[in-house]
Amino acid sequence: MLSRNSTQFVAGLGCLVAFASGATPASGEGLFGKRRAAVELGVDRLRADGFAALAGKRVGLITNQSGVDASGEKTRMVLHRAPEVELVALYTPEHGLDGTEPAGKWVASRVDPATGLKAYSLYGKTRKPTAAMLEGLDVLVFDIQDVGARCYTYVSTMGLCMEAAAEAGVGFVVLDRPNPLGGQRVEGPPIEREWMSFVGQYPVPFVHGLTAGELAKMIVGEGWITARPKLTVVPMRGWRRSMGWRETGLRWVRTSPNIPKAESCAYYIATGIAQHVPGIEAGTGTSTPFEYVAAEGVDGRQLAAELNRLGLRGVEFSPYRSRERKGWQGVRLRLGPAEVRDLAAIDIILLEAFYRASKGAGVDLIASAGASGRGLLYKVYGSDSLRRDLESGRPAAEIVASWEAGNREFARRRAPYLMYR
C-alpha cells in the first residue's frame, strides 16, 4: 500500500490544466488538414529572412528526421536547395539520421542519399565533433526536435557541438522549435554533479521547460561548457509558453523509436524514470512505449485498484499482464483529456507502489540489478538517493517535495534566457 502521506499528496496533485499534447496526424499527412500552422519554426523564419544568418558561409547541419519545416520538408533539403546556403556536411545524434536506430546503439557515419553529403555520426566513436569533422566550416546549425526531458540526449549533443564549434572558431546557430511539454513546466529531480553524464549533462531539472534555443543560451550564459561559441538563435514566431503540441498546428515527426507521437512525451516523463529501474519494463519497443509499467511477481489488478483509489484526476490505471513475459504484471496508464500538474511525480508514485509490491513478492527491483544497471538509473534520476529513499520507506510526497526548492531556484535562474513570454 502507498503511504498515507503519499495518498494525501496525490489527491492534491489532481489540479488540472488543459491537456495539450493532442492527436498526431498519420505519417505523411502533413499539417492538420490544410490549416496553416499557428507556429513558424526557426527554419521557417530563417528562410523568410533570406537565409541571412548563413549567407556566404560554409555550413554544417546537426539534424535528423525530426528537423523539418512547418510544411514537413526536411531542413537538410531546405538548406541544400537554397542558393544562398552552401551546405557541406551533416552531423547526426543518437538514433541516427533517420531516427530508427535503437537507444544506446552506436551509429556509423554514412553518406546521406538525399543530399549526397557525409553525415558524421555523433553517437559512435565520438560524441563531440572532432577538429577534422569541422575543418573548413564557418558555422554549425542545430535543428532537432527535443522532447523537454533532461535525459533525452539530443540537447547533450547540442552542448558538445557548441563547445567544439567554439574551439574551432566556428559560429553556432540554433533553429528553434517548440518544447512539446510547453514552456511552463519545471519539475522532477535535480541532478548531482557526480551523476552527470550524456543522459544528464547539465544542471537542470528532469523537466526544464525550455526550448532548445533557450537552453543553448543558458548553457553558454551559465558557463556550463568549457568554450563559448558565437551563438545565434533563430526564434519561432507564434509560440507561447502555455502551448502544447496540438495548439502549434504542427505535424509531429517521430523523434526516436520510442517517441512515435506527441503524447509520448508526457508518458515519457510519467514513466521514464521507472523504466530505467532494471526490474521494470515500460513498453519500450512496443506500439505503446511508456504507457504501461510492469514487473515480475506483482499483482496488476491490485496495483491498479490501489492507484485509482488515490483519485489522481486525469490519470487512469488499468491492470496489465504481459503476454511475452510470464508472471510479469503491472498497470497501464491513460493520460487525458487532462493532465496532472506534475508529470514527474507520477514516476515516484509508481515506483513507491511497485517497490512495496515487489518486496512483498521477495523481489528487490533495484538491489538485485547489476552495478551498470543501477548506474544508468542514477544517471537518469540524477542521484543514488532514490534507492535509499525507497528502501527506507520515504513517502513519495516527501521525495517530490525535496525537489521543490531546487526547481524554484532553477526557474529563477532560467528567467534571463527566456525568449517567449
C-alpha positions as CSV (number, residue, x, y, z in Angstrom):
1,M,0.0,0.0,0.0
2,L,1.1,3.6,-0.6
3,S,1.8,5.7,2.5
4,R,-0.9,7.9,3.9
5,N,1.2,11.0,3.2
6,S,1.5,9.9,-0.4
7,T,-2.2,9.4,-0.7
8,Q,-2.9,12.9,0.6
9,F,-0.2,14.2,-1.7
10,V,-1.6,12.6,-4.8
11,A,-5.1,13.7,-4.1
12,G,-3.8,17.3,-4.0
13,L,-1.9,16.6,-7.2
14,G,-5.1,16.4,-9.2
15,C,-5.0,20.1,-10.1
16,L,-5.5,20.1,-13.8
17,V,-4.7,22.2,-16.9
18,A,-5.8,21.6,-20.4
19,F,-4.2,18.5,-22.0
20,A,-2.1,19.9,-24.8
21,S,-0.2,17.0,-26.5
22,G,-3.2,16.2,-28.7
23,A,-3.6,13.7,-31.5
24,T,-1.0,13.4,-34.2
25,P,-1.8,13.1,-37.9
26,A,-0.9,9.9,-39.7
27,S,2.6,9.7,-41.3
28,G,2.8,11.7,-44.5
29,E,-0.4,13.6,-43.8
30,G,1.4,16.9,-43.3
31,L,-0.4,19.7,-41.4
32,F,-3.8,19.1,-39.8
33,G,-5.9,19.1,-43.0
34,K,-5.0,22.2,-44.9
35,R,-4.9,24.5,-42.0
36,R,-1.8,26.7,-41.7
37,A,0.3,26.0,-38.6
38,A,0.0,28.6,-35.8
39,V,3.7,28.5,-35.2
40,E,6.5,29.3,-37.6
41,L,9.6,27.4,-36.7
42,G,13.2,28.7,-36.7
43,V,13.9,27.2,-40.1
44,D,10.8,28.9,-41.5
45,R,12.0,32.3,-40.1
46,L,15.5,31.6,-41.4
47,R,14.0,31.1,-44.9
48,A,11.8,34.2,-44.6
49,D,14.8,36.2,-43.8
50,G,16.6,35.1,-47.0
51,F,18.9,32.8,-45.0
52,A,20.8,35.9,-43.9
53,A,22.5,34.2,-40.9
54,L,24.1,31.6,-43.3
55,A,24.7,33.7,-46.4
56,G,28.3,33.4,-47.8
57,K,29.2,30.7,-45.2
58,R,30.2,27.1,-45.4
59,V,27.5,25.3,-43.3
60,G,27.4,22.1,-41.3
61,L,23.9,20.9,-40.1
62,I,23.2,18.9,-37.0
63,T,19.9,17.2,-37.7
64,N,17.8,14.0,-38.1
65,Q,14.4,13.1,-39.4
66,S,12.7,15.5,-36.8
67,G,14.4,18.5,-38.4
68,V,11.6,19.7,-40.7
69,D,9.9,23.0,-41.6
70,A,6.2,23.7,-40.8
71,S,5.2,22.0,-44.1
72,G,7.1,18.8,-43.2
73,E,10.1,19.3,-45.6
74,K,13.4,18.2,-44.1
75,T,15.6,21.0,-43.0
76,R,18.6,19.5,-44.7
77,M,16.7,19.6,-48.0
78,V,15.6,23.2,-47.4
79,L,19.3,24.3,-46.9
80,H,20.6,22.0,-49.6
81,R,18.3,23.6,-52.2
82,A,18.7,27.2,-51.1
83,P,21.0,29.1,-53.5
84,E,22.1,31.4,-50.6
85,V,23.4,28.4,-48.5
86,E,26.5,26.3,-49.0
87,L,25.6,23.2,-47.0
88,V,28.7,21.0,-46.9
89,A,28.3,18.4,-44.1
90,L,25.7,16.8,-41.8
91,Y,26.0,15.6,-38.2
92,T,23.7,13.1,-36.5
93,P,22.7,12.4,-32.9
94,E,21.7,9.1,-31.1
95,H,19.3,7.0,-33.3
96,G,21.0,8.2,-36.5
97,L,19.9,10.4,-39.4
98,D,16.6,8.7,-39.9
99,G,15.9,8.1,-36.1
100,T,15.5,4.4,-36.5
101,E,18.4,3.0,-34.5
102,P,17.7,1.6,-31.1
103,A,18.5,3.6,-27.9
104,G,22.2,3.2,-26.9
105,K,23.3,1.6,-30.2
106,W,26.3,3.1,-31.8
107,V,25.7,4.6,-35.2
108,A,28.2,4.7,-38.1
109,S,28.9,7.7,-40.3
110,R,27.3,7.5,-43.7
111,V,26.5,9.3,-46.9
112,D,23.0,10.8,-47.0
113,P,21.4,9.7,-50.2
114,A,19.1,12.7,-50.3
115,T,21.8,15.3,-50.3
116,G,24.9,13.3,-51.2
117,L,26.6,14.8,-48.1
118,K,28.7,13.0,-45.5
119,A,26.6,12.5,-42.3
120,Y,29.1,12.3,-39.4
121,S,27.8,10.2,-36.5
122,L,28.0,11.9,-33.1
123,Y,26.8,8.7,-31.4
124,G,29.7,6.3,-32.2
125,K,33.4,6.6,-31.7
126,T,32.9,10.3,-30.7
127,R,30.0,12.3,-29.3
128,K,31.7,15.6,-29.9
129,P,32.7,16.7,-33.4
130,T,36.5,16.4,-33.9
131,A,38.5,19.2,-35.5
132,A,38.8,17.2,-38.7
133,M,34.9,16.9,-38.9
134,L,34.7,20.7,-38.7
135,E,37.5,21.6,-41.0
136,G,36.5,24.3,-43.5
137,L,33.2,25.2,-41.8
138,D,32.2,28.7,-40.9
139,V,29.0,27.8,-39.0
140,L,27.3,24.9,-37.4
141,V,23.5,24.8,-37.4
142,F,21.3,22.8,-35.0
143,D,17.8,21.7,-35.9
144,I,16.5,18.7,-34.0
145,Q,13.2,18.3,-32.1
146,D,13.7,17.9,-28.4
147,V,11.1,16.4,-26.0
148,G,11.8,18.5,-22.9
149,A,13.4,15.9,-20.7
150,R,16.9,16.2,-19.2
151,C,17.8,12.6,-20.1
152,Y,16.9,12.9,-23.8
153,T,20.3,13.0,-25.4
154,Y,19.8,15.5,-28.2
155,V,20.5,18.5,-26.0
156,S,23.7,16.8,-24.8
157,T,24.7,16.6,-28.5
158,M,23.9,20.2,-28.9
159,G,26.0,21.3,-26.0
160,L,29.1,19.3,-27.1
161,C,28.7,20.7,-30.6
162,M,28.6,24.2,-29.2
163,E,31.8,23.5,-27.3
164,A,33.5,22.0,-30.4
165,A,32.4,25.0,-32.5
166,A,33.9,27.4,-30.1
167,E,37.2,25.6,-30.0
168,A,37.3,25.6,-33.8
169,G,36.3,29.2,-34.2
170,V,33.1,28.2,-35.9
171,G,29.8,30.0,-35.3
172,F,26.7,28.2,-33.9
173,V,23.1,28.7,-34.9
174,V,20.0,27.1,-33.3
175,L,16.9,26.9,-35.4
176,D,14.4,27.0,-32.5
177,R,11.5,24.6,-32.1
178,P,8.6,24.1,-29.5
179,N,9.1,22.3,-26.3
180,P,6.2,19.7,-26.7
181,L,5.5,19.8,-23.0
182,G,5.1,23.6,-23.1
183,G,7.4,26.2,-21.6
184,Q,5.9,26.4,-18.1
185,R,6.9,23.1,-16.5
186,V,9.9,23.0,-14.2
187,E,9.6,19.7,-12.3
188,G,11.3,16.5,-11.3
189,P,14.5,15.7,-9.6
190,P,17.7,17.8,-9.9
191,I,21.0,16.2,-10.8
192,E,24.1,15.9,-8.6
193,R,27.4,16.6,-10.2
194,E,28.8,13.1,-9.7
195,W,25.9,11.6,-11.7
196,M,26.2,14.0,-14.7
197,S,26.7,12.1,-18.0
198,F,25.5,12.1,-21.6
199,V,21.9,11.3,-20.2
200,G,22.1,14.3,-17.9
201,Q,24.9,16.6,-18.9
202,Y,23.7,19.9,-17.4
203,P,22.3,21.0,-14.0
204,V,18.7,21.3,-15.0
205,P,15.6,19.6,-13.5
206,F,14.3,16.4,-15.1
207,V,11.7,18.7,-16.9
208,H,13.3,22.1,-17.7
209,G,10.5,23.9,-19.7
210,L,13.0,25.4,-22.2
211,T,13.2,25.3,-25.9
212,A,16.4,24.1,-27.5
213,G,17.3,27.8,-28.3
214,E,16.7,28.9,-24.7
215,L,18.6,26.0,-23.3
216,A,21.5,26.8,-25.6
217,K,21.6,30.4,-24.4
218,M,21.5,29.1,-20.8
219,I,24.3,26.6,-21.4
220,V,26.5,29.4,-22.8
221,G,25.4,32.1,-20.3
222,E,25.9,29.9,-17.2
223,G,29.3,28.7,-18.4
224,W,28.3,25.0,-18.5
225,I,30.7,24.3,-21.4
226,T,34.5,24.9,-21.4
227,A,34.4,27.2,-24.5
228,R,31.7,29.5,-25.6
229,P,30.8,29.9,-29.2
230,K,29.3,32.9,-31.0
231,L,25.7,31.8,-30.6
232,T,22.7,32.9,-32.7
233,V,19.2,31.6,-32.0
234,V,16.7,32.0,-34.8
235,P,13.4,32.2,-32.8
236,M,10.0,30.9,-33.7
237,R,7.0,33.1,-34.4
238,G,3.7,32.5,-32.7
239,W,4.8,30.1,-30.0
240,R,3.7,30.8,-26.4
241,R,4.9,29.1,-23.2
242,S,1.4,27.9,-22.5
243,M,1.2,26.0,-25.8
244,G,1.1,22.2,-26.0
245,W,1.8,20.5,-29.3
246,R,-1.8,20.4,-30.6
247,E,-2.0,24.2,-30.4
248,T,1.0,24.7,-32.6
249,G,-0.8,23.2,-35.6
250,L,2.5,21.3,-36.5
251,R,2.8,17.7,-37.6
252,W,4.6,15.5,-35.1
253,V,7.6,13.6,-36.5
254,R,8.7,10.5,-34.6
255,T,11.8,11.8,-32.7
256,S,13.1,8.4,-31.9
257,P,11.8,4.8,-32.0
258,N,10.0,5.1,-28.6
259,I,8.6,8.7,-29.1
260,P,6.2,8.0,-32.0
261,K,3.6,10.7,-31.2
262,A,3.3,13.9,-29.4
263,E,1.5,12.3,-26.5
264,S,4.5,10.0,-26.0
265,C,6.5,13.0,-24.5
266,A,4.1,13.2,-21.5
267,Y,4.2,9.4,-21.0
268,Y,8.0,9.6,-21.2
269,I,8.0,11.9,-18.2
270,A,5.4,10.0,-16.3
271,T,7.2,6.6,-16.5
272,G,10.7,7.3,-18.0
273,I,12.5,7.2,-14.6
274,A,10.6,4.0,-13.6
275,Q,11.5,2.5,-16.9
276,H,15.2,2.7,-16.0
277,V,14.8,0.6,-12.9
278,P,16.4,-2.7,-14.0
279,G,13.5,-4.8,-12.7
280,I,10.8,-2.8,-14.5
281,E,9.6,-2.6,-18.1
282,A,7.6,0.3,-19.6
283,G,6.6,-0.7,-23.1
284,T,9.7,0.4,-24.9
285,G,10.0,-1.5,-28.2
286,T,6.2,-1.9,-28.4
287,S,3.4,0.1,-30.1
288,T,2.7,1.8,-26.8
289,P,6.0,2.9,-25.3
290,F,6.0,4.3,-21.8
291,E,2.2,3.7,-21.5
292,Y,2.4,0.8,-19.0
293,V,4.7,-0.3,-16.2
294,A,5.2,-3.9,-15.3
295,A,7.4,-6.1,-13.1
296,E,7.7,-9.7,-12.1
297,G,5.8,-11.1,-9.2
298,V,3.3,-8.2,-8.6
299,D,-0.5,-8.2,-8.9
300,G,-1.6,-5.8,-11.6
301,R,-5.2,-5.8,-10.6
302,Q,-4.4,-5.0,-7.0
303,L,-1.9,-2.3,-8.1
304,A,-4.4,-0.6,-10.4
305,A,-7.1,-0.6,-7.8
306,E,-4.7,0.9,-5.2
307,L,-3.5,3.6,-7.6
308,N,-7.0,4.5,-8.8
309,R,-8.1,4.9,-5.1
310,L,-5.7,7.8,-4.9
311,G,-8.1,9.8,-7.0
312,L,-5.5,11.3,-9.3
313,R,-7.7,13.1,-11.8
314,G,-6.6,13.0,-15.4
315,V,-4.8,9.7,-14.9
316,E,-6.5,6.3,-15.1
317,F,-4.8,3.0,-14.3
318,S,-5.9,-0.4,-15.5
319,P,-4.4,-3.9,-14.9
320,Y,-1.7,-5.0,-17.3
321,R,-0.4,-8.6,-17.9
322,S,2.5,-9.2,-20.2
323,R,2.0,-11.8,-23.0
324,E,5.7,-12.1,-23.6
325,R,7.0,-12.4,-20.1
326,K,5.3,-15.0,-17.9
327,G,4.5,-13.7,-14.5
328,W,5.0,-10.0,-15.3
329,Q,2.1,-7.7,-14.4
330,G,1.6,-4.1,-13.7
331,V,-0.6,-1.1,-14.7
332,R,-1.4,0.6,-18.0
333,L,-1.7,4.5,-17.8
334,R,-4.2,6.6,-19.6
335,L,-3.3,10.3,-19.6
336,G,-6.1,12.7,-20.8
337,P,-8.1,14.5,-21.7
338,A,-6.5,16.5,-18.9
339,E,-3.0,16.1,-17.4
340,V,-1.8,16.4,-13.8
341,R,0.2,19.4,-12.6
342,D,3.4,17.4,-12.0
343,L,4.1,14.6,-14.5
344,A,7.4,13.6,-12.9
345,A,5.7,13.0,-9.6
346,I,3.8,10.1,-11.3
347,D,7.1,8.3,-11.7
348,I,7.7,8.4,-8.0
349,I,4.1,7.4,-7.1
350,L,4.5,4.3,-9.4
351,L,7.9,3.4,-8.0
352,E,6.7,3.6,-4.4
353,A,3.8,1.3,-5.3
354,F,5.9,-1.2,-7.3
355,Y,8.7,-1.2,-4.7
356,R,6.3,-2.1,-1.9
357,A,4.5,-4.7,-4.1
358,S,7.8,-6.3,-5.3
359,K,9.3,-6.6,-1.8
360,G,6.1,-8.5,-0.8
361,A,6.9,-10.9,-3.6
362,G,10.5,-11.2,-2.4
363,V,11.9,-9.2,-5.4
364,D,14.1,-6.1,-4.9
365,L,13.8,-4.2,-8.2
366,I,16.9,-2.2,-7.7
367,A,19.3,-4.1,-5.4
368,S,19.1,-7.3,-7.5
369,A,20.3,-5.5,-10.6
370,G,24.0,-5.2,-11.6
371,A,26.0,-2.1,-10.9
372,S,25.8,-0.9,-14.5
373,G,22.0,-1.1,-14.5
374,R,21.8,0.8,-11.2
375,G,24.3,3.3,-12.5
376,L,22.2,4.2,-15.5
377,L,19.1,4.6,-13.3
378,Y,21.0,7.0,-11.0
379,K,22.4,9.0,-14.0
380,V,18.8,9.4,-15.4
381,Y,17.3,10.2,-12.0
382,G,20.3,12.4,-11.1
383,S,21.2,10.8,-7.7
384,D,21.6,7.4,-6.0
385,S,19.3,8.8,-3.2
386,L,16.3,7.1,-4.9
387,R,17.3,3.7,-3.7
388,R,17.9,4.9,-0.2
389,D,14.5,6.7,-0.2
390,L,12.6,3.6,-1.4
391,E,14.4,1.2,1.0
392,S,13.7,3.5,3.9
393,G,10.0,3.8,3.1
394,R,10.2,7.5,2.5
395,P,6.8,8.6,1.1
396,A,6.5,9.8,-2.5
397,A,5.2,13.1,-1.1
398,E,8.4,13.8,0.7
399,I,10.6,12.8,-2.2
400,V,8.8,15.1,-4.6
401,A,8.7,17.9,-2.0
402,S,12.5,17.6,-1.7
403,W,12.8,18.8,-5.4
404,E,10.8,22.0,-5.0
405,A,13.4,24.4,-3.6
406,G,15.9,23.5,-6.3
407,N,13.2,23.8,-9.0
408,R,12.2,27.2,-7.8
409,E,15.8,28.3,-7.9
410,F,16.2,27.0,-11.4
411,A,13.1,28.8,-12.6
412,R,14.6,32.0,-11.2
413,R,18.0,31.4,-12.9
414,R,16.5,30.5,-16.3
415,A,14.4,33.7,-16.4
416,P,17.0,35.8,-18.3
417,Y,17.2,33.3,-21.0
418,L,13.5,33.0,-21.8
419,M,12.7,34.2,-25.3
420,Y,8.9,33.6,-25.3
421,R,6.7,35.1,-22.7
